[in-house]
Amino acid sequence: MKKILLLTLVALAVISCSPTQRTINSAKKTLKGSWSLDNISYSRSGIFEVTLYDDASAECLTGSTWRFIPNNNTGTYDVNRDACMQMGARNFRWTIPTPDANGVYSFMFKPINEKKKSINNNKGYRMTLESLDETTMTWTQTVSLEGKPFVITMNFNKIQ
């Protein structure tokens, strides 16, 4: 029994020190703070009625402020445009899972209420974390439009 416990602890130590985990921890530290979602663009030209995260239109989310708290993987985003029907703060829980087989990192979040309980029947969202540095971040989300891939790109700038 002691050998199994010791092997488990050694395995956990090796896993927690992996380069992938260090990259994820570094990304979480970089995310800490407030970000402005300054631009949302599409892989095709045209005018599109896009609702993101079953919540608000792309126009309402453009200019929204996102806050990330890495010590408990929670955050908020504020829809603050007067033209939007439902303004105010939304709470979410987020994570950066281990990369896929191609080494691509994702950003996942799901809406929660003020008491940190999941809403929308535990539904969550996954975006590709295209880039992240101290001042900028880019997410992409690929959906299907008319049977073809349609990529939504969201560009953020760090506020603080």
N, C-alpha and C positions, 0 to 999 in steps of 0.2 A: 504494500500500500504506500509506504514512504517513497519507494522508487517511482511509482506512478505519479505521485504528487510532485516529486523532484523533476521528473521528465516533463510534466505539464508546465511547471514554472519555467524551466529552461526554454521550452518551446515558445511560451508566451514572451519571454524576454527577447528571443530571436526575432519573432514576428513584430514586436513593438519597435524594434530598432531597424526594421527594414527600410531601404531607401524610399519605397513607396509610401510608407507611413510617415516618414520624415517630410516628404513632399506634401502630403495631405495636411500635416500639422502646420507646416509653413504657410500653406494656402489659407488655412483657417485664421492664422495670425494676421495675414495680409488683408483678409476680408473684414476684420474687426473695424467697426466704425460706420460712418454714413456714406452712402453712395447716391449719386443722382443718375437715374435712367434717362440719358439725354437724347438717345436716338433709337428708333426701331425701324428696321428696313427689311425688305423682302428680296428673295432671289429672282423674282419676276417683276417686270414693270406693270403698272396698272393701278387701279384703285380697288382696295380690298377692305371688306368689313371684317376685321379680325378682333375676336374676343380672346384675351389671354387669361389663362388659369380659371376659366369659367367665372370670371369676375368683372373685368372692365375692358373697354376697347383699347386698342393700341394708342389711340389719341389721348385717352384719359391717363394711361400709364406713362406716356412720355412726359418727362419732367418730374416724375414721382421720386420721393426720397425713400431709400432702402437702408435699414439699419441691421447690422449683423452682430450678434453677441455669441462669440465662439465658445465661451466656457459652458454654455448650456444649449448650444446649437439652436437658438431661437432668434427671431428678428421680427421686424415690422416693415411694412411699406405703406406710404401715405398717398392716396389719390387726392390731389388738391386742386384740381382744375374746376372752375366754376361751372363749366358746361357739362360736367359729368353728373350723372344721376345719383350715384352713391359715393359721396366723398368720405374721407376719413381714413383712419389707420386700420390695417389688416395685420393680424399676427400670423406667423408661420414658424415651423420647425424645419431645419435644413441640415444637410450633410453633404460631404464629398466622399462618395464611395471609392473603393479601390478601382483602378482603371480597368477598362475592358481588355480583351486579348490583344488589341492593337495599340494599347498604351494610351487610349483616349480617356481623359477624365470627364466626369459628369458633375453636375450640380443638381441636387434633388431637394425639393421642398414640398411641404403640404400645409394647407391652411389649418390653423388652430384657433381656439377662442382665447379669451383673456385668462382662463383657468388652465391653459395649455392642453386642452382636450381637442382631439381631432374633430374637424367638421367636414362636410361634404362626403360622408360615408367613408372616411379614411382615405379619400382620393388624394394622390400626390402627383407631382410633375417632375420630369427629368429633362434637363437641358445639357448640351455639350458645353463644357467650360473651355472655350476656344483659347482664351488668354486671360492672364491675371498678373498684374504687377502692382507696385505701390500706388499708382494713380489711375489706372484704367483696368476695366474688366469687360470681356465680351462673352455672351452666351449665344448659342444657336439652338433652335428647336426645329426639327424637321417634321412636318405634318404632310398629309396628302391633300392635294387640291386637284380635282378633276382627274383622279387616278395617277397623278404625277407628284414627285416630291416637291415640297414647297418649304423653303427655309426662311425662318424668321430670325433675324439677328438683332440682339439687344446690346447696346453699347452703354457702359456706365463710366462715370468719372467719380473719383473719391472726393468727398467734401471735407472730411476730417478723419 
